[in-house]
């Protein structure tokens, strides 16, 4: 068999060689000159930047103790401010924000291109935290201990150099840490293989190893749950992207297996163990289907009892999206044909009681933003829609929800409707999709988006960038809920895993054809865009279904399915796609690997590939090599590689505005010029 691992473009996988960086610079210059140099582009970019930097955007909070925390970027603070306020102050039109960390000032003082990557706070009290800072937006971070009350990094505090690190507080003087400890300490996916217990003031090298995994695991973890009255420690191995082996770690250092199915997800809250199934499970003669949610008492389960209560069972239309705990209640967020519905489940002396929680209108999406289960039965909830600006409310389980904030309207909804249709895929499966735009339009430039992987659903939401940059210009926006995602639970995902992956591509093609059949658009007016796994989708559409589309944009895409598992975090995705080193798996992978399906003389529409040099999740070599191969055949292909941005392809609002404007300007030009 021909060796497809060395195809003449491997040199583009080298990030920093003069030859590779020179090639990138040439492609970037061509793309900027061709698509980012006219007044239309500049107006679009500047308009998007104003939206991203707008002072009246909704400041999404994280609820920790008595404070609401927020990370905020605007024109004056492009790298951002980490800040907090009280709930009462947050209710005001202009809250009194206490700035904890100014990332712009920090970056300037230290001469680093820091990107804020989140914090891990110490419960209870939240006085200390571990701040993660990324160089240029990569997944790898530097971790530094921060004193929240003093608003300063702790001298001689916990510090971890740049790596794909996981950290979790045990108490003020101890943390669990997984990081790059040296040779052999990482998995083949590049994540921690070893978890250690590190005591303040001692060398990291002397930290006690408490759990280890195998090199071909995805990662190893250790966590501490400090819930008052229920302190527990857990360790485990992530065997692949969907399977885990988990244990309770006793105070003496012993391990007690949490004997749920390996592919189930679980959660412990106070005395309760929650089990969410990805595949069917038979317990004591009772069959529980994939997608079911079960609950039992944690101590009883570890002791061998299997008194499981069913809280949710999926049907052909309804799936569990996620859950959130308050102190005494469980909130479930369900999707019924991709429309959200909320339920509250409460343990009582007679069992678990279920009732509905108020949700949104048709085509709106309602989400639980956060809770503070240590302290209250309150919850923060958002309601949004494709044409409805987001509102944020504070609710109590036994009381009404009160609106706290509302996002302004960044585009006029006049004349726009939201419609849901179902396309029929090749095997007869009904595939839902949403259409946003003027219902009378029959030839408007149309942007179709989808993801279709890793059980991630695409749900309705207000996107001011799409609104201003596409809908307000007269375009139509479409979101397809194809298989591989989580819109209908695990079965919807399983239907497009591994050798069944082409079902997702058939679904997307069916939606494209259905749009044309309904008279909503034409192939020449239909553009498509997707990122990451959605970028793989775009590559397949380009090479397998080129006649259906007028233009294609793929961002941070996965494209070379022969070498993806050898690049960066790719080995962690073999459970989703398959192992290219297994001949049986490669036999089907090669049939949809976009990089290997490029052929001469095909009617490929114009394509734009966007990636980031600092993406340490999906290697930029995927996009580089794909563009090089397409160029070699003379196709109309553009390329832009941002030097920062990580897997998001942008590190600040200026870069986000540029990338958004570039992709929409590219699509709009080709869809209108070809029609």
C-alpha positions in Angstrom: 0.0 0.0 0.0 1.2 3.5 -0.8 2.8 5.3 2.2 0.4 8.2 2.8 2.2 9.4 5.9 4.9 11.1 3.9 3.2 12.9 1.0 5.6 15.8 0.2 4.0 18.4 2.4 5.1 17.0 5.8 7.4 20.0 6.1 4.4 22.2 6.6 3.8 20.5 10.0 7.0 22.2 11.3 5.7 25.3 13.0 8.9 27.4 13.1 11.1 26.6 10.2 11.9 29.4 7.8 10.5 27.4 4.9 7.1 26.8 6.7 6.8 30.3 8.2 7.7 31.8 4.8 4.9 29.8 3.1 2.4 31.0 5.7 3.5 34.6 5.3 3.0 34.4 1.6 -0.5 32.8 1.9 -1.5 35.4 4.5 -0.4 38.3 2.3 -2.3 36.9 -0.6 -5.5 36.5 1.4 -5.2 39.9 3.0 -4.7 41.5 -0.4 -7.6 39.6 -1.9 -10.2 39.8 0.8 -9.2 42.3 3.5 -8.1 45.3 1.6 -11.3 47.0 0.5 -13.6 49.4 2.2 -16.4 46.9 2.5 -14.2 44.6 4.5 -13.0 47.4 6.7 -16.5 48.6 7.4 -17.6 45.1 8.3 -14.5 44.5 10.5 -15.0 47.8 12.4 -18.7 47.2 12.8 -18.1 43.7 14.3 -15.4 45.2 16.6 -17.8 47.7 17.9 -20.2 44.9 18.8 -17.6 42.9 20.5 -16.3 45.9 22.5 -19.7 47.4 23.3 -20.0 48.6 26.8 -23.6 47.5 27.1 -23.0 43.8 26.4 -24.3 41.4 29.0 -21.6 40.6 31.5 -22.0 36.9 32.0 -21.2 35.9 35.6 -19.8 33.0 37.5 -21.4 32.5 41.0 -18.9 31.8 43.7 -19.9 32.4 47.4 -21.2 35.9 47.9 -19.8 37.3 44.7 -20.5 37.2 41.0 -17.3 37.0 38.9 -16.9 38.1 35.3 -14.1 38.3 32.7 -14.5 41.3 30.5 -12.9 42.5 27.3 -13.4 45.9 25.6 -11.6 48.4 23.5 -9.6 49.8 26.5 -8.9 46.3 27.8 -8.3 44.0 24.8 -6.7 41.2 27.0 -9.4 41.6 29.6 -10.2 42.3 33.2 -11.1 39.6 35.8 -13.5 41.3 38.2 -16.2 40.7 40.7 -19.2 42.3 42.3 -22.0 41.4 44.8 -25.4 40.2 43.7 -27.0 43.4 44.8 -24.5 45.5 42.9 -25.0 43.3 39.8 -28.6 44.2 39.8 -27.7 47.9 39.1 -27.5 49.3 35.6 -23.8 50.0 36.3 -22.5 47.5 38.9 -19.6 48.4 41.1 -16.9 46.1 39.8 -13.8 45.3 41.8 -11.0 44.6 39.4 -9.0 41.6 40.6 -6.6 41.1 37.7 -5.9 43.4 34.7 -4.4 41.1 32.1 -3.3 43.9 29.8 -1.3 45.5 32.6 0.2 42.1 33.6 1.2 41.4 30.0 2.8 44.8 29.6 4.7 44.5 32.9 6.0 41.0 32.2 6.5 41.3 28.4 4.3 38.3 27.7 1.3 37.9 25.3 -0.9 36.6 28.2 -4.4 35.3 27.4 -6.6 34.6 30.5 -7.6 30.9 30.6 -9.6 30.8 33.8 -9.3 30.2 37.5 -9.7 27.4 40.0 -11.0 28.8 43.3 -10.5 27.4 46.8 -13.8 26.4 48.5 -15.1 27.5 50.9 -14.3 31.1 51.2 -12.9 31.6 47.7 -10.0 33.7 49.1 -7.3 32.0 47.1 -7.3 30.8 43.5 -5.1 29.3 40.8 -5.0 31.5 37.7 -4.2 29.9 34.3 -2.5 32.1 31.8 -1.8 31.1 28.2 0.8 32.4 25.8 -1.2 33.5 22.7 -4.3 31.4 23.6 -2.8 27.9 23.5 -4.3 25.1 25.6 -1.0 24.9 27.5 -1.0 27.3 30.4 1.2 28.8 33.2 -0.6 28.4 36.6 0.0 30.9 39.4 -1.5 31.2 42.9 -3.5 34.4 43.4 -4.8 36.1 46.6 -8.3 37.4 45.8 -8.6 39.7 48.8 -5.1 41.2 48.2 -5.7 41.2 44.4 -2.1 40.0 43.9 -0.2 36.9 43.0 1.1 35.1 46.1 4.9 35.4 46.7 6.4 32.0 46.6 2.9 30.5 46.1 2.0 27.6 44.0 3.5 28.0 40.5 3.5 25.6 37.5 5.4 26.3 34.2 3.7 26.1 30.8 2.1 22.7 30.2 -1.3 21.2 29.7 -1.9 21.2 33.4 -4.8 20.2 35.6 -5.0 21.5 39.2 -7.5 21.1 42.0 -7.5 22.5 45.6 -7.5 20.1 48.5 -7.0 22.8 51.2 -5.1 26.1 51.5 -1.8 24.3 51.7 -2.3 21.3 49.3 -3.3 20.8 45.7 -3.7 17.9 43.3 -1.7 18.5 40.2 -1.2 16.8 36.8 1.4 18.3 34.6 4.6 17.7 32.6 6.8 16.2 35.3 9.4 15.2 32.8 9.9 12.2 30.5 7.1 9.6 30.7 4.7 11.8 32.6 2.4 12.6 29.7 0.1 10.4 27.6 0.4 10.1 23.9 -2.3 12.7 23.7 -0.1 15.2 25.5 -2.1 15.3 28.8 -1.0 14.3 32.3 -0.4 10.6 32.9 0.4 11.1 36.6 -1.5 12.9 39.4 0.3 14.1 42.5 -0.5 15.7 45.9 1.6 18.8 46.3 2.2 20.5 49.7 2.9 24.2 49.9 6.6 25.1 50.3 8.0 21.8 49.0 9.5 21.1 45.6 7.1 19.9 42.9 9.5 17.0 42.2 8.9 15.7 45.8 5.1 15.8 45.5 3.4 12.5 46.3 2.2 10.4 43.3 -1.3 9.2 44.1 -2.5 7.9 40.8 -1.0 6.9 37.4 -2.4 5.9 34.1 -1.1 4.2 30.9 0.7 6.1 28.1 -2.2 5.4 25.7 -4.8 6.8 28.2 -6.1 10.3 27.4 -5.3 11.6 30.9 -5.3 11.0 34.6 -7.1 13.2 37.2 -7.5 13.8 40.9 -10.1 16.0 42.5 -11.2 17.0 46.0 -14.9 17.8 46.9 -15.0 20.1 49.9 -18.8 20.1 50.3 -19.5 20.7 54.0 -20.3 17.4 55.6 -19.4 15.4 52.5 -15.6 15.8 51.9 -14.4 13.3 49.3 -11.4 12.7 47.1 -11.6 11.1 43.6 -9.0 9.8 41.2 -9.3 8.2 37.8 -8.1 7.5 34.3 -9.7 8.8 31.2 -9.3 5.7 29.1 -10.4 7.4 25.9 -12.5 10.4 25.0 -15.7 8.7 26.3 -14.6 6.1 28.8 -13.3 6.6 32.4 -12.2 4.4 35.3 -13.0 6.2 38.6 -12.3 5.7 42.3 -13.1 7.2 45.6 -9.7 7.7 47.4 -10.0 7.0 51.1 -8.2 9.1 53.8 -5.8 6.2 54.2 -5.0 6.3 50.5 -7.1 3.3 49.4 -9.1 3.2 46.3 -12.8 2.1 46.0 -14.0 1.6 42.5 -17.1 3.6 41.4 -18.6 0.8 39.5 -20.6 2.6 36.9 -20.2 1.7 33.2 -16.9 3.1 31.8 -18.7 5.2 29.2 -21.2 6.7 31.7 -20.7 10.1 33.3 -21.3 10.5 37.0 -21.6 13.2 39.5 -21.7 13.3 43.3 -23.6 15.9 45.2 -23.8 15.6 49.0 -25.3 12.1 49.6 -26.3 11.5 46.0 -24.7 9.7 43.1 -26.0 10.7 39.6 -25.3 8.4 36.7 -25.8 9.4 33.1 -25.7 6.5 30.6 -24.1 6.7 27.1 -25.0 3.1 26.4 -27.6 0.6 27.7 -27.1 -0.9 31.1 -28.9 -3.8 32.7 -28.9 -3.7 36.5 -30.6 -6.5 38.6 -32.6 -7.5 35.6 -33.8 -3.9 34.8 -32.7 -2.5 31.4 -31.8 1.2 31.3 -31.4 2.7 27.8 -28.6 5.0 26.6 -29.3 8.6 27.6 -31.1 7.7 30.8 -30.3 9.5 34.1 -30.2 7.5 37.3 -29.7 8.5 40.9 -28.9 6.6 44.1 -27.3 7.2 47.5 -23.5 7.3 47.0 -22.5 5.3 50.1 -25.1 2.6 49.3 -23.8 2.3 45.8 -20.2 1.8 46.9 -21.4 -0.8 49.4 -22.9 -2.8 46.5 -26.6 -1.8 46.7 -28.2 -1.0 43.4 -31.4 0.9 44.4 -31.5 3.1 41.3 -34.2 5.7 40.7 -34.8 6.7 37.1 -35.0 10.5 36.8 -35.1 10.7 33.0 -35.5 8.4 30.1 -35.1 9.6 26.5 -37.6 9.2 23.7 -37.4 9.8 20.0 -37.7 13.5 20.4 -36.3 14.3 23.8 -32.8 14.1 25.3 -31.0 15.3 28.4 -28.6 18.1 27.6 -27.0 18.7 31.0 -27.9 19.2 34.7 -27.1 21.6 37.6 -27.4 21.2 41.3 -28.7 23.7 43.8 -28.3 22.9 47.5 -31.4 20.7 47.7 -32.6 20.3 44.1 -31.5 19.0 40.7 -32.3 21.0 37.6 -32.4 19.2 34.2 -32.0 20.9 30.9 -33.8 18.9 28.3 -33.9 19.2 24.5 -37.1 18.3 22.7 -36.5 18.6 18.9 -33.7 21.0 19.9 -35.9 23.3 22.0 -35.1 23.5 25.6 -37.2 22.6 28.6 -36.4 22.7 32.3 -37.3 20.3 35.0 -36.7 20.4 38.8 -36.2 17.1 40.7 -36.3 17.1 44.5 -35.6 14.2 46.9 -38.4 13.8 49.4 -39.4 11.1 51.9 -41.6 9.5 49.3 -39.0 9.5 46.6 -37.9 12.1 43.9 -40.5 14.7 43.0 -40.5 16.1 39.4 -41.9 19.4 38.2 -41.4 21.8 35.4 -39.4 25.0 35.6 -40.4 28.0 33.6 -38.6 28.1 30.2 -38.6 30.2 27.1 -40.8 30.7 24.1 -40.7 28.6 20.9 -37.2 28.6 19.3 -35.6 30.2 22.3 -33.0 28.4 24.3 -33.0 28.5 28.1 -29.7 27.7 29.9 -28.7 27.3 33.5 -25.8 29.8 33.7 -24.7 28.9 37.3 -25.7 27.9 40.8 -24.1 28.1 44.2 -25.0 24.7 45.7 -23.0 25.2 48.9 -25.2 28.1 49.9 -28.6 28.3 48.3 -31.3 27.0 46.1 -31.0 29.9 43.7 -30.0 29.7 40.1 -28.9 32.0 37.3 -30.8 31.4 34.0 -30.4 32.8 30.6 -33.0 32.9 27.8 -32.0 33.6 24.2 -32.9 33.0 20.6 -31.6 33.6 17.1 -33.4 37.0 17.0 -33.9 37.5 20.7 -31.2 39.2 22.8 -30.2 37.3 25.8 -31.8 38.0 29.2 -30.3 36.9 32.5 -32.5 36.1 35.5 -32.1 35.0 39.1 -34.5 32.4 40.3 -35.3 30.4 43.4 -36.6 26.9 43.1 -39.7 27.7 45.1 -40.1 31.3 43.8 -40.3 33.3 40.6 -37.3 34.3 38.5 -36.4 38.0 38.4 -34.6 39.5 35.4 -31.2 40.9 36.3 -29.8 42.0 32.9 -30.8 42.1 29.3 -28.5 42.3 26.3 -29.2 45.1 23.9 -30.5 44.4 20.3 -27.4 44.6 18.1 -29.4 44.2 14.9 -33.0 44.8 13.9 -35.2 41.7 13.9 -37.8 43.3 11.7 -38.7 41.0 8.8 -36.7 38.1 10.2 -38.4 34.8 11.2 -37.0 31.6 12.8 -38.3 28.5 11.2 -37.5 24.8 11.9 -37.5 22.2 9.1 -36.6 18.6 8.8 -34.6 17.1 6.0 -34.5 13.4 5.1 -31.1 11.9 5.0 -30.0 9.0 2.8 -31.0 6.4 5.3 -34.4 8.0 6.0 -33.4 9.8 9.2 -35.2 13.1 9.8 -32.6 15.8 10.4 -33.7 19.1 12.0 -32.4 22.5 11.1 -33.2 26.1 11.8 -33.5 28.9 9.2 -33.2 32.5 10.2 -34.0 35.3 7.7 -36.6 36.8 5.5 -39.2 34.1 4.8 -40.0 35.6 1.4 -36.4 35.4 0.2 -35.5 32.8 -2.4 -32.0 33.7 -3.5 -30.4 35.5 -0.5 -26.8 34.6 0.3 -27.2 31.7 2.8 -24.7 30.6 5.4 -25.1 27.0 6.6 -23.3 25.9 9.8 -23.0 22.6 11.7 -20.7 20.6 14.0 -21.8 17.0 14.3 -19.4 15.4 16.7 -18.5 14.4 20.2 -22.1 14.6 21.4 -22.1 18.4 21.3 -25.5 19.9 20.4 -25.9 23.2 18.5 -28.7 25.1 20.1 -30.4 28.4 19.3 -28.7 31.6 20.6 -28.3 35.3 19.9 -25.2 36.0 17.9 -24.7 39.7 17.3 -21.8 39.1 14.9 -23.9 36.9 12.6 -26.8 39.4 13.1 -24.8 42.5 12.1 -22.4 40.8 9.6 -24.9 38.5 7.8 -28.6 38.9 8.6 -28.6 42.7 8.6 -27.1 42.6 5.1 -30.0 40.5 3.8 -28.5 37.1 4.2 -30.1 33.9 5.5 -28.5 31.9 8.4 -29.0 28.2 8.8 -27.9 25.8 11.6 -28.1 22.0 10.9 -28.5 19.6 13.8 -26.8 16.6 12.2 -25.9 13.3 13.7 -22.7 13.0 15.7 -23.9 15.9 17.9 -25.9 15.7 21.1 -29.3 17.1 20.0 -31.0 13.7 20.6 -28.6 12.2 23.1 -26.1 9.4 22.9 -27.8 7.5 20.1 -27.7 10.5 17.9 -24.0 10.7 18.6 -23.3 7.0 18.2 -25.0 7.0 14.8 -22.1 8.9 13.4 -19.0 7.6 15.3 -16.1 5.8 13.6 -17.2 3.8 10.5 -20.6 5.5 10.8 -19.1 9.0 10.4 -20.4 9.4 6.8 -24.0 9.6 8.3 -23.1 13.1 9.6 -21.9 14.1 6.1 -25.0 12.7 4.4 -27.2 14.6 6.9 -25.5 17.9 6.1 -25.8 17.3 2.4 -29.5 16.4 2.9 -30.0 19.8 4.6 -28.3 21.6 1.8 -30.4 19.9 -0.8 -33.6 20.5 1.3 -32.8 24.2 1.4 -32.7 24.3 -2.4 -35.8 22.1 -2.8 -37.8 24.4 -0.5 -36.7 27.4 -2.5 -34.8 29.0 0.3 -31.6 29.3 -1.6 -29.6 27.9 -4.6 -26.3 26.0 -4.6 -24.5 29.1 -6.0 -25.9 31.2 -3.1 -25.2 28.6 -0.4 -22.0 29.0 1.6 -20.9 26.8 4.5 -18.7 27.3 7.5 -17.5 25.0 10.4 -14.6 24.8 12.8 -12.6 22.0 14.4 -14.6 18.8 13.9 -16.9 21.1 11.9 -13.8 22.0 9.8 -13.5 18.3 9.0 -17.1 18.4 7.9 -16.3 21.3 5.6 -13.4 19.4 4.1 -15.6 16.5 3.4 -18.3 18.7 1.8 -15.7 20.3 -0.4 -14.3 17.1 -1.7 -17.4 14.8 -1.7 -20.3 17.2 -2.4 -18.8 20.2 -4.2 -21.8 20.8 -6.5 -24.0 21.6 -3.5 -22.2 24.8 -2.5 -21.0 28.2 -3.7 -18.2 28.7 -1.2 -16.6 26.9 1.8 -14.9 28.2 5.0 -13.1 25.8 7.4 -11.6 27.1 10.6 -9.0 25.3 12.8 -9.9 22.2 10.8 -9.1 18.5 11.1 -8.3 17.2 7.6 -5.5 14.7 7.4 -7.1 11.6 8.9 -4.0 9.4 8.3 -1.8 11.4 10.7 -4.3 13.2 13.0 -3.6 10.9 15.9 0.1 11.7 15.7 -0.3 15.5 15.9 -0.8 17.3 19.2 -4.0 16.1 21.0 -5.1 13.9 18.1 -4.6 10.6 19.9 -7.4 11.5 22.3 -10.0 11.4 19.4 -9.5 7.8 18.2 -12.6 6.8 20.0 -14.6 9.3 17.9 -13.0 8.6 14.5 -11.0 5.4 14.6 -7.3 4.5 14.7 -5.5 5.1 11.3 -2.8 2.6 12.3 -5.5 -0.2 12.3 -5.9 -1.3 8.7 -9.6 -1.9 9.2 -10.1 1.6 10.6 -8.0 3.2 7.9 -10.1 1.5 5.2 -13.1 3.6 6.1 -11.1 6.7 7.3 -9.4 7.2 4.0 -12.8 7.3 2.3 -13.7 10.6 4.0 -10.3 12.0 4.8 -10.5 15.3 3.0 -6.7 15.6 2.5 -6.6 12.2 0.8 -9.7 12.8 -1.3 -8.5 15.8 -3.2 -8.6 15.1 -6.9 -7.8 17.1 -10.0 -10.5 18.4 -12.3 -13.3 18.6 -9.8 -15.9 21.4 -9.5 -14.6 22.5 -6.1 -16.1 25.8 -5.0 -13.8 28.6 -3.7 -12.5 27.7 -0.2 -10.9 29.6 2.7 -9.0 27.8 5.5 -8.3 29.7 8.7 -6.1 28.4 11.6 -3.7 29.5 14.3 0.0 28.9 14.8 -0.7 28.7 18.6 -3.4 26.0 18.2 -2.0 23.2 20.3 -5.1 21.1 20.0 -5.7 20.7 16.2 -2.4 21.1 14.5 -2.2 23.9 11.9 -0.5 21.5 9.6 -3.9 20.1 8.7 -5.0 23.3 7.1 -1.5 24.1 5.7 -1.2 20.8 3.9 -4.7 20.9 2.6 -4.2 24.3 1.0 -0.9 23.3 -0.4 -2.5 20.2 -2.1 -5.4 22.2 -3.4 -3.1 24.9 -4.8 -1.0 22.2 -6.5 -4.1 21.3 -8.5 -4.9 24.9 -9.3 -8.0 25.3 -7.2 -9.3 28.7 -5.9 -8.3 28.4 -2.3 -7.3 31.1 0.3 -5.5 30.7 3.6 -5.0 32.7 6.7 -3.1 31.7 9.8 -3.3 33.9 12.9 -0.1 33.8 15.0 -2.1 33.8 18.2 -5.5 32.5 19.2 -5.1 28.8 20.1 -8.0 26.6 19.1 -10.3 29.7 18.9 -8.1 31.2 16.2 -8.2 34.6 17.9 -6.8 35.9 21.2 -8.7 39.2 21.5 -11.6 41.1 20.1 -9.5 42.8 17.4 -8.4 39.4 16.1 -12.0 38.0 16.4 -13.4 40.9 14.4 -10.7 40.4 11.7 -11.4 36.6 11.4 -15.2 37.1 11.5 -15.1 39.8 8.9 -12.7 37.9 6.7 -14.8 34.7 6.6 -18.1 36.6 6.0 -16.6 38.9 3.4 -15.1 35.9 1.6 -18.4 34.1 1.6 -20.5 37.1 0.7 -18.3 38.0 -2.3 -18.3 34.5 -3.8 -22.0 33.8 -3.1 -23.1 37.1 -4.7 -20.6 37.1 -7.6 -21.4 33.6 -8.7 -25.2 34.0 -8.6 
